[in-house]
Amino acid sequence: MRTVLMSCAVALLISVAACGSDETAGSTTEKSTPRALAAVLVEKLDKTTKAEASEGIDYYGDGAVGATVHLAPETQVSLVVGDDLPHELTSCKAKADLRDACVEIGDAVLTWTKEEPEEDFGEINVAVPKGKGWALATQTGTFVTADPRTLDLDVSVDDMLALARDKRVGLTTTPATIAAGDKVPNWHGPNKNPVYDDA
């Protein structure tokens, strides 16, 4: 009887271990793509009219990936993941050449530049650490006249934080998110970010 019980216990342990292996296999990730990031943007934001790979992000790291969606009439929101974001976007202690203000919100860093009348709307950035890299949500095309947390924005700072903190947003993501990216509506252009040769 004791031998039978031991055999059952061993079988149960093997079964549990196998189940654990299945869960691990099911949690595998793939390298993120612009369309995968766009899938998160489109899911969380209303009335997106166009989605495309972000431009000008190659200086955020060699493997940086980004997507931009357009909201009527002028607003654009981008999600970028990279391992070499400028320190002035990731630390309020860094030299501030490209920002007017910086606030830490938990693990996130909120920075903004105010509008320049008749020249520039201003810009809002929210950076959140993601493993060895960062996720950056950026909003442009809406007038930034003060602390963006006090403004009536097309996309609130809280919503930008939710975008950057989304578990699917990172240098890698789930196969399901990659698949959702393949179905993003109103996608324009290739599923890769342009790289510009400084030479």
C-alpha positions as CSV (number, residue, x, y, z in Angstrom):
1,M,0.0,0.0,0.0
2,R,2.9,2.4,0.9
3,T,4.5,1.7,-2.5
4,V,1.2,2.5,-4.3
5,L,0.9,5.8,-2.3
6,M,4.5,6.8,-3.1
7,S,3.9,6.0,-6.8
8,C,0.8,8.2,-6.8
9,A,2.7,11.0,-5.1
10,V,5.5,10.9,-7.6
11,A,3.0,10.9,-10.5
12,L,1.3,13.9,-8.9
13,L,4.6,15.8,-8.7
14,I,5.4,15.0,-12.3
15,S,1.9,16.2,-13.3
16,V,2.3,19.5,-11.4
17,A,5.8,20.1,-12.9
18,A,4.4,19.5,-16.4
19,C,1.6,22.0,-15.8
20,G,4.2,24.5,-14.6
21,S,6.2,23.9,-17.8
22,D,3.2,24.6,-19.9
23,E,2.5,27.9,-18.2
24,T,6.1,29.0,-18.7
25,A,5.9,28.0,-22.4
26,G,2.7,30.0,-22.7
27,S,4.3,33.1,-21.3
28,T,7.0,33.4,-24.0
29,T,7.4,36.8,-25.6
30,E,8.5,38.2,-29.0
31,K,10.3,41.3,-30.0
32,S,7.8,44.1,-30.1
33,T,6.8,45.9,-33.4
34,P,5.3,49.2,-34.3
35,R,2.0,47.5,-35.1
36,A,1.9,45.7,-31.7
37,L,2.4,49.1,-29.9
38,A,-0.3,50.6,-32.2
39,A,-2.7,47.8,-31.1
40,V,-2.4,49.0,-27.5
41,L,-2.9,52.6,-28.5
42,V,-6.0,51.9,-30.6
43,E,-7.5,49.7,-27.9
44,K,-7.1,52.4,-25.2
45,L,-7.8,55.6,-27.2
46,D,-11.0,56.6,-28.9
47,K,-11.4,57.9,-32.5
48,T,-7.9,57.1,-33.9
49,T,-7.9,58.0,-37.5
50,K,-4.5,56.8,-38.6
51,A,-1.7,54.6,-37.2
52,E,1.9,54.4,-38.4
53,A,5.5,53.6,-37.3
54,S,7.0,56.5,-35.4
55,E,9.8,58.5,-37.0
56,G,13.0,59.9,-35.5
57,I,13.4,57.4,-32.7
58,D,16.6,55.7,-33.6
59,Y,18.5,57.8,-31.0
60,Y,16.4,56.1,-28.3
61,G,18.6,53.0,-28.7
62,D,19.5,50.5,-31.5
63,G,16.4,48.4,-30.9
64,A,13.9,51.2,-30.3
65,V,10.4,50.6,-31.5
66,G,7.6,53.1,-31.8
67,A,4.1,53.7,-33.1
68,T,2.0,56.9,-33.5
69,V,-1.7,57.3,-33.8
70,H,-3.6,60.4,-35.0
71,L,-6.6,61.8,-33.3
72,A,-8.8,64.5,-34.9
73,P,-8.0,67.2,-35.6
74,E,-4.3,67.7,-34.7
75,T,-3.4,65.5,-31.8
76,Q,-0.9,62.7,-32.1
77,V,0.0,60.2,-29.4
78,S,3.1,58.0,-29.7
79,L,4.4,55.0,-27.8
80,V,8.1,54.3,-27.9
81,V,10.2,51.6,-26.2
82,G,13.9,51.8,-26.1
83,D,17.0,51.3,-23.9
84,D,18.7,54.6,-24.4
85,L,16.1,57.4,-23.8
86,P,17.5,60.9,-23.2
87,H,18.1,61.5,-19.4
88,E,16.1,64.6,-19.5
89,L,13.0,62.5,-20.2
90,T,13.8,59.9,-17.6
91,S,15.2,61.9,-14.7
92,C,14.1,65.2,-13.2
93,K,17.7,65.7,-12.0
94,A,19.1,65.7,-15.5
95,K,20.0,68.9,-17.4
96,A,16.8,70.3,-18.9
97,D,17.5,71.7,-22.4
98,L,14.5,70.2,-24.0
99,R,11.8,70.6,-21.3
100,D,10.1,73.3,-19.3
101,A,9.2,71.2,-16.3
102,C,9.5,67.8,-14.8
103,V,7.5,65.9,-12.2
104,E,8.0,62.4,-10.8
105,I,4.8,60.4,-10.4
106,G,5.7,57.2,-8.6
107,D,8.1,55.3,-11.0
108,A,7.1,57.5,-13.9
109,V,8.6,60.8,-15.1
110,L,6.3,63.5,-16.5
111,T,7.9,66.2,-18.6
112,W,6.5,68.9,-20.8
113,T,7.4,71.9,-23.0
114,K,4.9,74.8,-23.3
115,E,3.5,76.1,-26.5
116,E,5.3,78.8,-28.5
117,P,2.4,80.9,-29.9
118,E,2.1,80.6,-33.7
119,E,5.1,78.2,-33.7
120,D,4.6,75.1,-31.6
121,F,1.8,73.4,-29.7
122,G,4.2,72.1,-27.0
123,E,4.8,68.5,-26.0
124,I,3.9,66.2,-23.1
125,N,6.0,63.1,-22.3
126,V,5.5,60.3,-19.8
127,A,8.4,57.8,-19.3
128,V,8.1,54.6,-17.3
129,P,11.0,52.1,-16.7
130,K,10.5,48.7,-18.3
131,G,13.2,46.2,-17.3
132,K,16.4,47.3,-19.0
133,G,14.6,50.0,-21.0
134,W,11.9,52.6,-20.9
135,A,8.4,53.1,-22.3
136,L,7.7,56.6,-23.5
137,A,4.2,58.0,-24.2
138,T,4.2,61.4,-26.0
139,Q,1.3,63.7,-26.9
140,T,1.7,66.5,-29.4
141,G,-0.7,68.7,-31.4
142,T,-2.6,70.1,-28.3
143,F,-1.8,73.4,-26.7
144,V,0.3,73.0,-23.6
145,T,-0.1,76.2,-21.6
146,A,0.4,74.9,-18.0
147,D,1.0,71.8,-16.0
148,P,-0.7,69.2,-18.3
149,R,-2.4,67.6,-15.3
150,T,-4.5,70.7,-15.0
151,L,-5.5,70.9,-18.7
152,D,-8.4,69.5,-20.6
153,L,-6.4,67.4,-23.0
154,D,-7.5,65.0,-25.7
155,V,-5.6,62.3,-23.8
156,S,-5.1,62.9,-20.1
157,V,-1.9,62.4,-18.2
158,D,-3.5,59.5,-16.4
159,D,-4.3,57.9,-19.7
160,M,-0.8,58.5,-20.9
161,L,0.5,56.8,-17.7
162,A,-1.8,53.9,-18.3
163,L,-0.4,53.5,-21.9
164,A,3.2,53.5,-20.8
165,R,2.6,51.2,-17.8
166,D,0.6,48.7,-19.9
167,K,2.2,45.2,-19.4
168,R,2.1,44.6,-23.2
169,V,4.3,47.7,-23.8
170,G,8.0,46.9,-23.8
171,L,10.9,45.8,-25.9
172,T,9.2,42.4,-26.0
173,T,5.5,41.6,-25.9
174,T,3.1,38.7,-26.2
175,P,2.3,36.8,-29.3
176,A,-1.3,37.8,-28.9
177,T,-0.3,41.5,-29.0
178,I,1.7,40.9,-32.1
179,A,-1.3,39.2,-33.7
180,A,-3.5,42.1,-32.7
181,G,-1.1,44.5,-34.3
182,D,-1.6,42.7,-37.6
183,K,-5.3,43.7,-37.5
184,V,-4.9,47.4,-36.5
185,P,-7.2,49.5,-38.7
186,N,-6.0,52.5,-40.8
187,W,-2.4,51.4,-40.7
188,H,-0.1,53.3,-43.0
189,G,3.3,52.3,-44.2
190,P,5.7,49.5,-43.2
191,N,5.8,47.7,-39.9
192,K,9.2,49.1,-39.0
193,N,10.7,52.4,-37.8
194,P,12.7,54.4,-40.3
195,V,16.4,54.8,-39.5
196,Y,18.2,57.8,-40.8
197,D,21.9,57.8,-41.8
198,D,23.6,60.9,-40.3
199,A,26.3,60.6,-42.9
